[in-house]
Amino acid sequence: MKLFKAKNPTKRYLEPSHHRDSPSDGRIETAEIHLRGWFAVDPDLACRRIELKHGNGWSLHLAAKKRPDVERVYPGRTVAGFDTLVPSETIRDQGDSAWELVLQCDAATYRYPLTLDISDKLPEDGYYRSRDPLSGPCGDVFDAGQKASWQRNGFLLLPGFFDASRLDAVNAFVDELWRTRDALTEPVTIDAYIGAETVRAMGRRYLLKEAPEGAREGPYKINDLFLSYPGVRDIILDEGLASHVRALLDGDPVVCNSLYFEYGSEQPDHFDTFFMPPRVRNRMVASWIALEDVTPENGPLQYYPGSHLIEPYLFADGRYNRTPEERADCERYIAGELKRLQIEPTTLLASKGDVFIWHAHLLHGGAPIRDPGRKRRSLVTHYYRTAEFAGEQILQHAPGRYYQNRPHPASEAATEGSTFSQPAG
């Protein structure tokens, strides 16, 4: 999937993606291009007509209603758009150039030149259910109750999933990294001083070997140990855990990041899509592994059951990535939806070895640490789906289990866009 921006800033984006409709017997009979676009529009306009046009005279009606196919009202603005499936050859026959989007609003006509690259080869296997409102468990990994719970609540708890000895090895490995960090050759980074609001502004990303001595005395996270250490990959891509993630993603998982916490994060409530939206909507899940027991005193994970059903906030650039300019508007929208749906937060008082898996759009954060001396070791991992990556972008850990092929994040001074560029748990 690629992102295509129009030259006029009022047009937010046109997004083609490969879509396969699959009949009930599993045979793939159609190959279609999924066209989806969004606009910031004047809510007082009475009528809209949206067309995709080519210079050769060919046109496609994307929306022709008193209101477009898709409309969302956010604080202070309205976003409108279209969501259309078109036979792939119908689009390809017109060629890649000379496209424009035409928006008719009352008596005014707006034209937006586009570069629409549709030359990518359709995937040979599988299909995207990109119009599904939610991803859901498939196969025989989950029972009927778990499937229903996932759809209703947006999370699953797997009690006692890991043996304590395997988790003790992970904690001992991290202790050894700290002890020998002066000789560390891998560019492992930590985000330090990420605790309560009074010190969060001091947060900074360091190379582990260069972090101040006090960095380990309060909340911090170690980023992406999976990139350099097979022992960490053995846990987060455990065969049993991967089978659960695979069922939720409807495809083989690829690790996109991992976060090791020694204390609770105390991070404000957020959606992971603020930081790392998947290439196909809903095709991301996260796992949280309790490396020791969690109590109300040591900053448990806080989450909002059913919040994944809230329509995600779309920012002005047409993306789900949070922008500082719209943060307040987004928070007002989410607060209103939580109130409307009567969704209240709850905390996860897990036992060592438990695994908590959540949906890409589940609202969550870190509850306050009541006892600063109490640790809460945990390992958080976010997974995409291999179907959305080219072969050189991922590496195989074991059959059906992959991780991103990329460098460690660079160390840098912390701002909201740097230190907190990755979600926490």
Buried (B, 14 or more C-beta within 10 A) or exposed (E): BEEBBBEBEEBBBBBBBBBBBBEEEEEBEEBBBBBBBBBBBEEEBEEBBBBBBBEEEBEBEBBBEEEBBBBBEBEEBBBBBBBBBBEBEEBEEBBEEBBBBBBBBEEEEBEBEBEBEBEEEEEEEBBBBBEEEBBBBBEEBBEEEBBEBBBEBBBBBBEEBBEEEBBEEBBEBBEEBBEEBEEBEBBBBBBBBBBBEEEBEEBBBBBBBEBEEEBBEBBBBBBBBBBBBEEBBBBBBBEEBBBBBBBBBBBBBBBBBBBBBBBBBBBEBBBBBBBBBBBBBBBBBBBBBBBBBBBEBBBBBBBBBBBBBBEBBBBBBBBBBBBEEBEEBBBBBBEEBBEEEEBEBEBBBBEBBBBBBBBBBBBBBBBBBEEBEBBBBBBBBBBBBBBBBEEEEBBBBEEBBBBBEEEBBEBBEBBEEBBBBBBBB
